[in-house]
């Protein structure tokens, strides 16, 4: 069957199955973007601003957006809430409390809801942690450690020191937080596998349950990009990048961490429910400028300008763009999200959702990667091997269907 015929079949099956969502999908998530930063990191290309004084007005705008979009999640219970940034911990705990109360007014919040707060180490003082514990139901911290080496933190233009990174985690434990994730950045210019081993040793000493490790990317419009353009910064070689990724995989496996997504490792019971829901294509509502939302048939994203965002919501209008997801785009997103995870892509589910011909085409396209050792076939599930993770972007591109 040709790709064109497969796409036609995919469209016909989509019409039959678009309303038959598996019961396991009947939960949703809410993402709240807090774009404020006191200092801009040299690698960051996320939407962020330094106007922290706008926070009170911004909270009102977020609550107005909640009101306008109260029906977006179609009544599905909210099982995860995630404060991302920017730097959410520049927000007073009482503002976070107000936002969480507003969510409960417009949505059904599950009793065991995972509520994550992204945090900068230097914000997590005893007073702040005490306030969060007293005023909010936040039960998970995702701390932007990035490195335990001061020279790397200074190069990244981070606000905290290695000592503050270490101390804030110990403080969080003392204040009763038991679900703590750390972010590390590897592949930094000038970094080595020895340095990564040391970062991991320090993290293991703190007994963190979850790690998100991201290879540095040199994005346009960042300070790192300008430094590379001027020859002031030299990216690591591909060989060094792969050596560091292998180090992560091996060291974390030895310590009992499960590699459940390309950039995420956790001990049993500590997977990020919020991010897992993204990868499993559950509904989510994104609030704030530049935030994305997804309802299985379309994706929309808010304007990436806090001034326009707040002024528009004062008049009861939300500025956003929207993309309807046709069957091919839905299939490609299904492939992109799940193939990066330990769960892989279930060929039976592909067949039931998009048609048997699509499932057969995917299996046939995967065969060369099975032979090369980059994909393993486990029953009716295809998943990446460790070697497959190294070239995951290329594999996903080659398995996708053309628009």
C-alpha positions as CSV (number, residue, x, y, z in Angstrom):
1,X,0.0,0.0,0.0
2,X,1.3,3.5,-0.9
3,X,1.8,6.3,1.6
4,X,-1.1,8.1,0.0
5,X,-3.4,5.1,0.4
6,X,-2.3,4.7,4.0
7,X,-3.2,8.4,4.7
8,X,-6.6,7.8,3.1
9,X,-7.2,4.8,5.3
10,X,-5.9,6.7,8.3
11,X,-8.5,9.4,7.7
12,X,-11.4,7.0,7.5
13,X,-10.4,5.1,10.6
14,X,-9.9,8.4,12.5
15,X,-13.5,9.3,11.9
16,X,-14.6,6.1,13.5
17,X,-12.3,6.2,16.5
18,X,-11.9,9.9,17.4
19,X,-14.6,9.6,20.1
20,X,-13.5,6.2,21.4
21,X,-10.9,7.4,23.8
22,X,-9.6,4.6,26.1
23,X,-10.8,4.9,29.7
24,X,-7.2,5.2,30.9
25,X,-7.1,8.6,29.2
26,X,-9.9,10.0,31.2
27,X,-7.7,12.3,33.4
28,X,-6.2,15.7,32.6
29,X,-3.4,18.1,33.6
30,X,-3.0,21.8,34.1
31,X,0.2,23.7,33.3
32,X,0.6,27.2,34.7
33,X,3.4,29.2,33.1
34,X,5.2,31.7,35.5
35,X,7.4,33.6,33.1
36,X,9.2,35.8,35.7
37,X,13.0,35.5,36.2
38,X,15.3,37.6,38.3
39,X,18.1,36.7,35.9
40,X,18.3,35.3,32.4
41,X,20.3,32.1,32.0
42,X,22.7,32.1,29.0
43,X,21.2,28.9,27.5
44,X,17.5,29.7,27.9
45,X,15.2,30.4,24.9
46,X,11.9,29.9,26.8
47,X,9.6,32.8,27.0
48,X,10.4,34.8,30.2
49,X,10.5,38.3,31.5
50,X,12.3,40.1,34.4
51,X,9.3,42.3,35.4
52,X,8.6,40.4,38.7
53,X,6.6,43.4,40.0
54,X,3.8,42.5,37.5
55,X,3.1,39.3,39.4
56,X,-0.1,40.5,41.2
57,X,-1.7,41.7,37.9
58,X,-0.5,38.5,36.2
59,X,-2.3,36.3,38.8
60,X,-5.6,38.0,38.0
61,X,-5.0,37.4,34.3
62,X,-4.4,33.7,34.9
63,X,-7.6,33.4,36.9
64,X,-9.5,35.2,34.1
65,X,-8.1,32.7,31.6
66,X,-9.2,29.8,33.8
67,X,-12.7,31.3,33.8
68,X,-12.8,31.7,30.0
69,X,-11.5,28.2,29.4
70,X,-13.4,26.4,32.1
71,X,-14.8,23.9,29.6
72,X,-11.6,23.0,27.8
73,X,-10.9,19.8,29.8
74,X,-14.4,18.6,29.1
75,X,-15.1,17.9,32.7
76,X,-12.2,15.4,33.1
77,X,-10.7,15.3,36.6
78,X,-7.3,17.1,37.0
79,X,-4.7,14.6,38.3
80,X,-1.6,16.8,37.8
81,X,-0.9,20.5,38.2
82,X,2.5,21.9,37.2
83,X,3.9,25.4,37.8
84,X,6.6,25.9,35.2
85,X,8.7,28.8,34.1
86,X,10.5,31.1,34.1
87,X,10.9,30.8,37.8
88,X,7.7,29.9,39.7
89,X,9.5,30.3,43.0
90,X,9.7,34.1,42.6
91,X,5.9,33.9,43.3
92,X,4.7,34.3,46.9
93,X,3.2,31.2,48.3
94,X,-0.1,33.0,48.8
95,X,-0.3,33.8,45.1
96,X,0.2,30.1,44.3
97,X,-2.5,29.2,46.8
98,X,-4.9,31.6,45.1
99,X,-4.2,30.0,41.7
100,X,-4.7,26.5,43.1
101,X,-8.0,27.5,44.7
102,X,-9.1,29.0,41.4
103,X,-8.3,25.7,39.6
104,X,-10.5,23.8,42.0
105,X,-13.4,26.3,41.4
106,X,-13.4,25.5,37.6
107,X,-12.3,21.9,37.6
108,X,-12.6,18.7,39.5
109,X,-9.2,18.1,41.2
110,X,-8.4,14.5,42.0
111,X,-7.7,13.7,45.7
112,X,-4.2,12.4,44.9
113,X,-3.4,15.2,42.5
114,X,0.4,15.6,41.8
115,X,1.2,19.3,42.2
116,X,4.7,20.2,41.0
117,X,6.6,23.5,41.6
118,X,9.7,24.2,39.5
119,X,12.2,25.9,41.8
120,X,15.5,27.7,41.8
121,X,17.8,26.6,44.6
122,X,18.4,30.1,46.0
123,X,14.7,30.7,46.3
124,X,14.2,27.7,48.6
125,X,14.9,29.3,51.9
126,X,13.6,27.9,55.2
127,X,10.9,30.7,55.2
128,X,9.8,30.0,51.6
129,X,9.6,26.2,52.1
130,X,7.7,26.7,55.4
131,X,5.3,29.0,53.6
132,X,4.7,26.6,50.7
133,X,4.1,23.7,53.1
134,X,1.7,25.8,55.2
135,X,-0.2,27.6,52.5
136,X,-0.4,25.2,49.5
137,X,-0.9,21.5,48.7
138,X,2.3,21.5,46.5
139,X,3.7,18.0,47.0
140,X,6.5,17.8,44.4
141,X,9.5,20.0,43.8
142,X,11.5,20.1,40.5
143,X,14.7,21.9,41.3
144,X,16.9,23.4,38.6
145,X,20.3,22.3,39.9
146,X,21.8,22.1,36.4
147,X,25.3,21.4,37.9
148,X,27.1,21.1,41.2
149,X,30.2,22.8,39.7
150,X,30.5,26.6,40.3
151,X,32.4,27.2,37.1
152,X,29.6,25.7,35.0
153,X,26.9,27.6,37.0
154,X,28.7,30.8,36.4
155,X,29.1,30.1,32.7
156,X,25.3,29.4,32.5
157,X,24.6,32.7,34.4
158,X,22.7,30.8,37.1
159,X,21.8,32.7,40.3
160,X,22.8,29.9,42.8
161,X,26.1,28.3,43.8
162,X,26.9,24.6,44.1
163,X,26.7,24.9,47.9
164,X,23.2,26.4,47.7
165,X,22.1,23.6,45.3
166,X,23.2,21.0,47.8
167,X,21.8,22.8,50.9
168,X,18.3,23.6,49.4
169,X,17.6,19.9,48.8
170,X,18.5,19.0,52.4
171,X,16.3,21.9,53.5
172,X,13.4,20.6,51.4
173,X,13.7,17.2,53.0
174,X,13.6,18.8,56.5
175,X,10.4,20.6,55.6
176,X,8.7,17.4,54.7
177,X,9.0,17.2,50.9
178,X,9.5,13.6,49.9
179,X,9.1,13.8,46.1
180,X,12.0,15.8,44.7
181,X,13.3,15.9,41.2
182,X,16.6,17.6,40.0
183,X,17.5,19.0,36.6
184,X,21.0,18.5,35.4
185,X,22.5,19.9,32.2
186,X,25.2,17.8,30.5
187,X,27.3,18.3,27.3
188,X,28.3,21.8,28.4
189,X,31.2,23.4,26.5
190,X,34.3,22.4,28.3
191,X,32.6,19.5,30.2
192,X,34.0,16.0,30.5
193,X,32.7,12.6,31.6
194,X,34.7,12.9,34.8
195,X,32.8,16.1,35.6
196,X,29.5,14.3,35.0
197,X,30.6,11.4,37.2
198,X,31.2,14.0,40.0
199,X,27.8,15.6,39.4
200,X,26.1,12.3,39.7
201,X,28.0,11.3,42.8
202,X,26.8,14.5,44.5
203,X,23.2,13.9,43.4
204,X,23.3,10.3,44.6
205,X,24.5,11.5,48.0
206,X,21.3,13.5,48.3
207,X,19.1,10.5,47.6
208,X,17.0,12.3,44.9
209,X,14.2,10.2,43.5
210,X,14.0,11.7,40.0
211,X,16.4,13.2,37.5
212,X,15.8,15.1,34.3
213,X,19.1,15.4,32.4
214,X,19.2,17.6,29.3
215,X,22.0,18.0,26.8
216,X,22.8,21.6,26.4
217,X,21.5,23.1,23.1
218,X,22.8,26.3,21.6
219,X,19.6,28.0,20.6
220,X,19.4,31.2,18.5
221,X,18.8,34.5,20.4
222,X,20.5,33.1,23.5
223,X,23.8,34.4,25.0
224,X,25.4,31.0,24.4
225,X,24.6,31.3,20.7
226,X,26.2,34.8,20.5
227,X,29.3,33.4,22.4
228,X,29.6,30.5,19.9
229,X,29.2,32.9,17.0
230,X,32.1,35.0,18.3
231,X,34.3,32.0,19.0
232,X,34.1,32.5,22.8
233,X,32.5,29.1,23.4
234,X,33.2,25.8,21.7
235,X,30.6,23.1,21.8
236,X,31.6,19.6,22.9
237,X,32.3,17.0,20.2
238,X,29.6,14.5,19.2
239,X,31.9,11.7,20.7
240,X,32.0,13.5,24.1
241,X,28.2,14.0,24.0
242,X,27.6,10.3,23.4
243,X,30.1,9.4,26.1
244,X,28.3,11.6,28.6
245,X,24.9,10.2,27.7
246,X,26.2,6.6,28.0
247,X,27.6,7.6,31.4
248,X,24.1,8.8,32.5
249,X,22.4,5.6,31.3
250,X,25.0,3.3,33.0
251,X,25.4,5.1,36.3
252,X,21.7,5.6,36.8
253,X,20.8,2.1,35.9
254,X,23.4,0.9,38.5
255,X,21.6,3.0,41.1
256,X,18.2,1.5,40.4
257,X,16.8,4.4,38.4
258,X,14.4,3.5,35.6
259,X,15.1,5.2,32.2
260,X,11.4,5.9,31.5
261,X,11.8,8.7,28.9
262,X,14.7,9.9,26.8
263,X,15.8,12.6,29.3
264,X,14.1,11.3,32.4
265,X,15.1,8.7,35.1
266,X,13.3,7.9,38.3
267,X,13.1,5.3,41.1
268,X,10.0,3.1,41.1
269,X,6.9,5.1,42.1
270,X,8.5,8.5,41.3
271,X,7.9,9.0,37.6
272,X,6.6,12.5,36.8
273,X,2.9,11.9,36.4
274,X,2.4,15.3,34.6
275,X,5.1,14.7,32.0
276,X,4.0,11.1,31.6
277,X,0.5,12.3,30.8
278,X,2.0,14.5,28.0
279,X,3.7,11.5,26.5
280,X,0.5,9.4,26.8
281,X,-1.5,12.1,25.0
282,X,-3.9,13.0,27.8
283,X,-5.7,16.3,27.8
284,X,-3.9,19.3,29.2
285,X,-4.7,22.9,29.7
286,X,-1.9,25.5,29.5
287,X,-2.3,28.8,31.2
288,X,-0.2,31.9,30.7
289,X,1.7,33.5,27.7
290,X,3.3,30.9,25.4
291,X,1.5,28.0,27.1
292,X,0.3,25.1,24.9
293,X,-3.0,23.2,25.4
294,X,-4.1,19.9,23.8
295,X,-7.5,18.3,23.6
296,X,-6.7,15.3,21.3
297,X,-8.2,16.9,18.2
298,X,-6.4,20.3,18.3
299,X,-3.5,22.1,19.8
300,X,-3.5,25.8,20.7
301,X,-0.9,28.1,22.2
302,X,-1.2,31.5,23.8
303,X,0.6,34.7,22.6
304,X,4.2,34.9,23.7
305,X,3.9,38.4,25.2
306,X,2.9,39.0,28.8
307,X,1.8,42.6,28.1
308,X,-0.5,41.7,25.3
309,X,-1.7,38.7,27.3
310,X,-2.6,40.7,30.4
311,X,-4.2,43.6,28.6
312,X,-6.3,41.2,26.4
313,X,-7.6,39.3,29.5
314,X,-8.6,42.6,31.1
315,X,-11.2,42.9,28.3
316,X,-12.2,39.2,28.5
317,X,-10.3,38.1,25.4
318,X,-7.6,35.4,25.1
319,X,-5.1,35.9,22.2
320,X,-4.0,32.5,20.9
321,X,-3.3,30.4,17.8
322,X,-4.8,27.0,17.1
323,X,-3.9,24.0,14.9
324,X,-6.4,21.3,14.2
325,X,-4.7,17.9,14.2
326,X,-5.6,15.8,11.2
327,X,-5.1,12.0,11.3
328,X,-1.5,12.1,10.0
329,X,-0.5,14.7,12.5
330,X,-2.1,12.7,15.3
331,X,-0.3,9.6,14.2
332,X,3.0,11.5,14.0
333,X,2.6,13.0,17.5
334,X,1.6,9.5,18.9
335,X,4.9,8.2,17.4
336,X,7.0,11.2,18.6
337,X,5.8,11.1,22.2
338,X,5.7,7.4,23.0
339,X,8.7,6.1,21.1
340,X,10.9,8.2,23.4
341,X,9.5,6.4,26.4
342,X,10.0,2.9,28.1
343,X,6.4,2.1,27.0
344,X,7.2,2.3,23.3
345,X,4.5,2.2,20.6
346,X,1.9,-0.4,20.8
347,X,1.2,-1.7,17.3
348,X,-2.2,-3.1,18.3
349,X,-3.2,0.3,19.6
350,X,-1.9,1.9,16.3
351,X,-4.0,-0.6,14.4
352,X,-7.2,0.0,16.4
353,X,-6.8,3.8,16.3
354,X,-5.4,4.5,12.8
355,X,-6.1,1.3,10.9
356,X,-4.3,-2.1,10.3
357,X,-2.5,-0.8,7.2
358,X,-0.9,2.0,9.2
359,X,0.3,-0.5,11.9
360,X,1.7,-2.8,9.2
361,X,3.5,0.1,7.5
362,X,5.0,1.1,10.9
363,X,6.2,-2.4,11.6
364,X,7.8,-2.7,8.1
365,X,9.5,0.7,8.4
366,X,10.9,-0.4,11.8
367,X,12.5,-3.6,10.6
368,X,15.8,-2.0,9.5
369,X,16.2,-0.5,13.0
370,X,15.4,-3.9,14.6
371,X,18.2,-5.5,12.5
372,X,20.6,-2.7,13.4
373,X,19.9,-3.0,17.1
374,X,18.3,0.5,17.5
375,X,14.8,-0.8,18.0
376,X,13.6,-3.9,19.8
377,X,10.3,-5.6,19.1
378,X,8.7,-6.8,22.4
379,X,5.5,-8.7,21.5
380,X,3.4,-6.1,19.6
381,X,5.4,-3.1,21.0
382,X,8.3,-1.3,19.3
383,X,10.7,0.5,21.6
384,X,14.1,2.2,21.3
385,X,17.2,0.4,22.7
386,X,20.0,2.4,24.4
387,X,21.7,2.7,21.0
388,X,18.4,3.8,19.5
389,X,18.1,6.7,22.0
390,X,21.4,8.1,20.6
391,X,19.7,8.6,17.2
392,X,16.1,8.9,18.3
393,X,15.4,12.1,16.4
394,X,16.5,10.5,13.1
395,X,14.5,7.3,13.8
396,X,11.3,9.2,14.6
397,X,11.6,11.4,11.5
398,X,12.1,8.3,9.3
399,X,9.1,6.5,10.8
400,X,6.7,9.4,10.5
401,X,4.2,9.8,7.7
402,X,4.4,12.8,5.3
403,X,1.8,15.5,5.6
